[in-house]
Amino acid sequence: MMNNDTTTDLLSRITFDGHVLTGKPTIRGMRIAVDMILELLAKGATPEEILEDYPQLEPEDIRAALLYAHRLVAGEEVFHRMAA
């Protein structure tokens, strides 16, 4: 389990700048979007493969992307869907 300092440190890696990728969340101000990292993981890439393909990334950057996505999903309001 992560403590608050670890969580804060990881989330500080996620940056927003209207001049970089039109303000999408990125990793440490680089032109590497959080959603791209999540997509690579969803398609089966391992963190090691991502780090090899993007050597400017650090393992903590991938963890930060996952934590950011978790925070977004955890805060979603759930609506019951009616069957069609």
N, C-alpha and C positions, 0 to 999 in steps of 0.2 A: 504494500500500500504506500502511496506517495504522501509525503507530508506537504503542508501548504507552501513551504519554501521551494520544494522541488516542482510543484505544480506551477507556481509563479514563474520560476526560472524557465520551465519549458514553454509556457504560454508567452513569455517575453520574446521568444524566437519567432512568433507569428507577428508579422507587421502588415500595416496597411498604408499605402501611399497612392493617392489619386493619379500620380504620374507613372506608376509602375503597374502594368497589367490592369489598367483602369480601376485601380483600387481593390482588386481581389486580394484576399489574404495570401501573403507570400512568406517565404522562409527568409528571415533576417535581411529583408530588403532586396533580396536577389530576385531575378526574374524566374523564379521557380515557385509556381503556385501550389498551395496546399491541396487543391483539388486534383492536380496532376499526380502528386505523391499518392493520394488516396486511390486514384484510378489505377495507378501501376500496381499497388498492393491488391486491389480488388481483382485485377486481371491475372494475379498469380506471381508477380515479381516478388522476390525476397528482399528484405532490407539490404542484404549484402549486395544483391544485383543492382539495386538503386544507387547505393553508395559507390559502386564501381562505375556506373554510367554517369554519375554526377559527383565527381570527386570533391567538389566544393561543399557538399553536404556532410553533416556529421550524424552519427547515430541518434543523437538527441533531437535532431531536426525531424526525423521520421516519427519519433515518439511524440514530439510536439504536434505534428499534424494529426496524429491519431487522437491525442487528448483534446485538441481543438474540435475535431469532428464529434467526439463523445459529448463535449459540453453543449454543442449545438443540438444534438439529438436528444440528450437528456432533458433539455429545456423545452422540447416541443410539447404542445398540447395534443392529446390524443382524442380523436373523434371516432365514435363508433360508426362504421359504414353500414349502410343498409344494403342487403342483398338485392341484386337487380331482378 
